Amino acid sequence: MNQPDLCPACGAPNDCTLADPRTADRACWCYGVSIDPAVLQALPAELRNASCLCPRCAEVEAQLQAAPESIK
């Protein structure tokens, strides 16, 4: 069963604002980064487009650290 607040790759919290009703009106952190398509293709097909990866599995931690506070 898909849990939208958990990373489909590792099961850790994915910090998705859209998955949390309290923050669903805010843009998710993933909107402000560029995720390598190869990272997404490495997921099994049934896990793609089901929920956000966590920043570690999306391999975007460096991008988030460099991003303005408004999109974190």
Beta strands, then each sheet from edge to edge (+ up, - down):
end
